[in-house]
Amino acid sequence: MGEAFHTKGSHILIAKAWVDERLGEGAFSGQARAVGASWSGTVVLPGGWYDVRPLNEVLTWVSTRLGKPVRDCATEISARNATEDLSSIYRVFLRLATPVRLMGQTPRLWRNYVSFADSTAVRNDPGHYIGECSGMPDDLVEWAVGCWCGFLPTAIEMAGGKAPRARLLDRSTLPSGLVKFRVEIKYGV
């Protein structure tokens, strides 16, 4: 696994705040040090790129402590990431976007936060979206599905969609050993 698996610093910073709110100030940083995160003890910049695997290890620890799956933790963190980023950085674009127009930008949205795997909108009709992520390492799938199930419904809602509901539609292993999954989101228009 020589390929780099990075996420934006904004996601790590929001994860840190989310974890510390639930487990106490310093819980995230302490566990990041314990798992040997190369970015622990440094200033994490919102626009910088950082190894996601230590974050996933921290969230695995957090999920055990909270008694909830990594996917659920990642869903909550990513929904907050969408709320904070989309209401500030992408505010003007969001005002002009409909859910369909926004979700047509699936590959771009993914690449704004993650440096690996590919994403596409498989179905993008008013009220019904199916997105696919392909080329995901198995150990990061639960985190990634959580990111899709948190970020995208929040983005759809911010673009005017009503009560979006996300679910994992399917998951399969590719011949390369990497994983492909699809997330479906239904929402009112």
C-alpha positions, 0 to 999 in steps of 0.5 A: 500500500504505497499509495497516499491516502490523505484527507483535508485538514478541515476534516481532522479539525472537525473530528478533533472538536467532535471527539473532544466534545464527547470524550473530553478536551485532549482525548483526540490529540492523546489518541492521535499521539498513541496511534503515531499520527504524523500530524499529531503535535503539529498545527493541522491546517484546514487546507492541508493534506494529511494521512487519513489512516491515523484518523481512522484508527482514532475513530475506531478507538472512539467508536469503542468508547462511545459504543457506536460504529465508526460509520456513525461517528464519521457520519456525524463528523462529516455532516458537521464538516459540510455545514461548516465548509459549505456555509462559509467557503462555498456559500455563494455557489450553494445559493445558486445550486439546486440539489441536482446541480450540486450532486452533479459535482460529486467527483469535485466534492470528493476531491476537495476532501480526499486524495484517493478513490474515485467518485461519480454520480450514478443517478442524479434526479430530483429527489433521488441520488445514487453516488458511487465510490470506487477504489477504496481500501477495505480498512477505510470503507466504514469511514468513507461510507460515513463521510458520504452519509453525513456530508452529502445529505447535509449538502443536499439539504443546504441546497434546498432538498428536504429531509434527505435520507442516506443509506448504503446501497451496496458494496463489492470487492473489485478484482484489485482487492479494493472496494466499490460502494454505492450510497443512495440518498432520497429527499423531498424537492 
